[in-house]
Amino acid sequence: MSKKRKVQRARHEEKEAKKAQKVINWIFGVLVVLAIVLVVYLMAVGV
């Protein structure tokens, strides 16, 4: 494999890793928001 192709592959892998981390952060954020909504709902209902 040429040196140029190796550099392109490494750059692509780095971009994919950043995208994956962003998706994980979004999922975690949504779970936190849902947990807060659940707590507020349960407090309002009085459970």
Contact map, one row per residue, 1 for C-alpha under 8 A:
11101100000000000000000000000000000000000000000
11111100000000000000000000000000000000000000000
11111110000000000000000000000000000000000000000
01111111000000000000000000000000000000000000000
11111111100000000000000000000000000000000000000
11111111110000000000000000000000000000000000000
00111111111000000000000000000000000000000000000
00011111111100000000000000000000000000000000000
00001111111110000000000000000000000000000000000
00000111111111000000000000000000000000000000000
00000011111111100000000000000000000000000000000
00000001111111110000000000000000000000000000000
00000000111111111000000000000000000000000000000
00000000011111111100000000000000000000000000000
00000000001111111110000000000000000000000000000
00000000000111111111000000000000000000000000000
00000000000011111111100000000000000000000000000
00000000000001111111110000000000000000000000000
00000000000000111111111000000000000000000000000
00000000000000011111111100000000000000000000000
00000000000000001111111110000000000000000000000
00000000000000000111111111000000000000000000000
00000000000000000011111111100000000000000000000
00000000000000000001111111110000000000000000000
00000000000000000000111111111000000000000000000
00000000000000000000011111111100000000000000000
00000000000000000000001111111110000000000000000
00000000000000000000000111111111000000000000000
00000000000000000000000011111111100000000000000
00000000000000000000000001111111110000000000000
00000000000000000000000000111111111000000000000
00000000000000000000000000011111111100000000000
00000000000000000000000000001111111110000000000
00000000000000000000000000000111111111000000000
00000000000000000000000000000011111111100000000
00000000000000000000000000000001111111110000000
00000000000000000000000000000000111111111000000
00000000000000000000000000000000011111111100000
00000000000000000000000000000000001111111110000
00000000000000000000000000000000000111111111000
00000000000000000000000000000000000011111111100
00000000000000000000000000000000000001111111111
00000000000000000000000000000000000000111111111
00000000000000000000000000000000000000011111110
00000000000000000000000000000000000000001111111
00000000000000000000000000000000000000000111111
00000000000000000000000000000000000000000110111
